[in-house]
């Protein structure tokens, strides 16, 4: 359910694009993102920092797309978001000595410290690669291809990354006796 909840704005963006155009889809994505955050607040659920950041980025870049009638800005939004994720993970490590991946997953997994380090680096590399790949698709292919990639490509690559990560981590997880 959380995955569907997180995909809500992207799914609505995709449908709105297929039914109308990039500008309608952008407006729908902004509205869906606002509704998503409001839904969490109304149910007294916590809103994570990255959810706030994602909302701010869609409002700013989507707003510029609508105001200037230029799809360039909405196409930049995923790259900015992925870049932010990578920067936060790397910055926390360099500036504060914190591995945010371990902070999030450490309660579920007991892993050796070098494995946590490599896992953190893998996530940083993944987000940098996704940011670059979004730019490549956004500027080398038609908007129709980018919209399809935004939903299916990024979702598929993320699922594949998580599966590979799980298989790799399986070697380090100790069975409870």
C-alpha positions as CSV (number, residue, x, y, z in Angstrom):
1,X,0.0,0.0,0.0
2,X,2.9,2.4,0.8
3,X,4.3,1.8,-2.7
4,X,1.0,2.6,-4.3
5,X,0.6,5.7,-2.1
6,X,4.1,6.9,-3.1
7,X,3.3,6.2,-6.8
8,X,0.0,8.1,-6.6
9,X,1.2,11.4,-8.1
10,X,3.3,9.6,-10.8
11,X,0.4,7.3,-11.8
12,X,-1.9,10.3,-12.1
13,X,0.7,12.3,-14.0
14,X,1.0,9.4,-16.5
15,X,-2.8,9.0,-17.0
16,X,-3.3,12.8,-17.3
17,X,-0.5,13.0,-19.9
18,X,-2.0,10.1,-21.9
19,X,-5.5,11.8,-21.8
20,X,-4.4,15.4,-22.3
21,X,-0.9,16.9,-22.4
22,X,2.2,17.6,-20.4
23,X,0.8,20.8,-18.9
24,X,-2.4,19.1,-17.6
25,X,-0.3,16.2,-16.3
26,X,2.0,18.6,-14.5
27,X,-1.0,20.3,-12.8
28,X,-2.4,17.0,-11.8
29,X,1.0,15.9,-10.4
30,X,1.2,19.1,-8.3
31,X,-2.4,18.6,-7.0
32,X,-1.8,14.9,-6.3
33,X,1.3,15.6,-4.4
34,X,-0.4,18.3,-2.3
35,X,-3.3,15.9,-1.6
36,X,-0.9,13.2,-0.7
37,X,0.8,15.3,2.0
38,X,-2.6,16.7,3.2
39,X,-3.8,13.1,3.5
40,X,-0.9,12.2,5.7
41,X,-1.4,15.3,7.9
42,X,-5.2,14.7,8.3
43,X,-4.6,11.1,9.4
44,X,-1.9,12.4,11.8
45,X,0.8,10.4,10.0
46,X,4.4,11.7,9.9
47,X,5.5,13.4,6.8
48,X,9.2,12.4,6.1
49,X,11.7,15.1,5.1
50,X,12.1,13.7,1.6
51,X,8.3,13.8,1.1
52,X,8.4,17.5,1.9
53,X,11.4,18.0,-0.4
54,X,9.6,16.1,-3.2
55,X,6.5,18.3,-2.7
56,X,8.6,21.5,-2.8
57,X,10.4,20.3,-6.0
58,X,7.2,19.4,-7.8
59,X,5.6,22.7,-6.9
60,X,8.6,24.7,-7.9
61,X,9.5,22.8,-11.1
62,X,5.9,22.0,-12.0
63,X,5.0,25.6,-11.3
64,X,7.7,26.9,-13.6
65,X,6.5,24.4,-16.3
66,X,3.0,25.8,-16.1
67,X,4.0,29.5,-15.7
68,X,6.5,29.5,-18.6
69,X,4.7,26.8,-20.7
70,X,8.0,25.0,-20.9
71,X,8.2,21.2,-20.3
72,X,11.9,21.4,-19.6
73,X,11.3,22.1,-15.9
74,X,9.1,19.2,-15.2
75,X,11.6,16.9,-17.0
76,X,14.3,18.2,-14.7
77,X,12.3,17.4,-11.6
78,X,13.3,13.7,-11.3
79,X,17.0,14.6,-11.8
80,X,16.8,17.2,-9.1
81,X,15.0,14.8,-6.7
82,X,17.5,12.0,-7.3
83,X,20.4,14.4,-7.0
84,X,19.0,15.6,-3.7
85,X,18.7,12.0,-2.4
86,X,22.3,11.3,-3.4
87,X,23.5,14.6,-1.9
88,X,21.7,13.9,1.4
89,X,23.1,10.4,1.7
90,X,26.6,11.5,0.8
91,X,26.4,14.7,2.9
92,X,25.2,12.9,6.0
93,X,28.2,10.5,5.6
94,X,30.8,13.1,5.0
95,X,29.6,15.9,7.3
96,X,28.1,13.9,10.2
97,X,29.6,10.4,9.8
98,X,26.1,9.0,9.6
99,X,25.0,6.3,7.2
100,X,21.3,7.1,6.6
101,X,20.7,3.8,4.9
102,X,21.8,2.1,8.1
103,X,19.7,4.5,10.1
104,X,16.6,3.4,8.2
105,X,17.3,-0.3,7.7
106,X,19.4,-1.0,10.8
107,X,16.5,-2.2,12.9
108,X,15.6,-4.9,10.4
109,X,19.1,-6.0,9.5
110,X,22.3,-6.8,11.5
111,X,25.2,-6.3,9.0
112,X,28.9,-5.8,9.4
113,X,29.9,-2.1,9.2
114,X,31.8,-2.5,5.9
115,X,28.6,-3.9,4.3
116,X,26.6,-0.9,5.6
117,X,29.3,1.4,4.1
118,X,29.1,-0.4,0.7
119,X,25.3,-0.3,0.8
120,X,25.2,3.4,1.4
121,X,27.6,3.9,-1.5
122,X,25.4,1.7,-3.7
123,X,22.4,3.9,-2.9
124,X,24.3,7.1,-3.7
125,X,25.6,5.6,-7.0
126,X,22.0,4.4,-7.8
127,X,20.6,7.9,-7.3
128,X,23.3,9.6,-9.3
129,X,22.8,7.1,-12.1
130,X,19.1,7.6,-12.1
131,X,19.6,11.4,-12.2
132,X,21.9,11.1,-15.2
133,X,19.6,8.5,-16.9
134,X,16.6,10.9,-16.5
135,X,18.5,13.7,-18.2
136,X,19.5,11.3,-21.0
137,X,16.0,10.2,-21.7
138,X,14.5,13.7,-21.2
139,X,16.7,15.3,-23.7
140,X,17.5,12.6,-26.2
141,X,14.0,11.2,-26.7
142,X,10.5,12.6,-27.3
143,X,8.3,13.6,-24.3
144,X,6.1,10.5,-24.9
145,X,9.1,8.2,-24.2
146,X,10.2,10.3,-21.2
147,X,6.7,10.0,-19.6
148,X,6.7,6.2,-20.1
149,X,10.3,6.0,-18.7
150,X,9.3,8.1,-15.7
151,X,6.7,5.6,-14.7
152,X,7.8,2.2,-16.0
153,X,11.6,2.7,-16.4
154,X,12.3,4.3,-13.1
155,X,10.0,1.9,-11.3
156,X,11.5,-1.2,-13.0
157,X,15.1,0.0,-12.4
158,X,14.3,0.7,-8.7
159,X,12.7,-2.8,-8.3
160,X,15.7,-4.4,-10.0
161,X,18.1,-2.5,-7.8
162,X,16.3,-3.5,-4.7
163,X,16.2,-7.2,-5.8
164,X,19.9,-7.3,-6.6
165,X,20.6,-5.5,-3.2
166,X,18.4,-8.1,-1.4
167,X,20.3,-11.0,-3.0
168,X,23.6,-9.4,-2.2
169,X,22.6,-8.7,1.4
170,X,21.3,-12.3,1.8
171,X,24.9,-13.5,2.1
172,X,25.3,-11.3,5.3
173,X,22.1,-11.9,7.1
174,X,22.5,-14.3,10.0
175,X,19.7,-16.8,10.7
176,X,18.2,-16.6,14.1
177,X,18.6,-19.7,16.2
